[in-house]
Amino acid sequence: MAENKKPALVLYKEDKHHVSNTRPIYMDTDLLDKLFDLKQETGIPVNRITEAFVRYGLDNVEIKDRK
């Protein structure tokens, strides 16, 4: 049976900084390090990258009962 693959989250490189209202969140340092790597590669602020991942996750979440 073919596996349903969801589309990739696409980040576009940029040079401009976008300011918005934000609140802090906590996460493991290994995840934060990966976000900073993406920031270096794309020029997108960590906050905007995090928002993109959270929005994608919320739009594509599936909730299932444990068996």
Helices and strands as residue ranges (DSSP letters): H 29-42, H 46-60
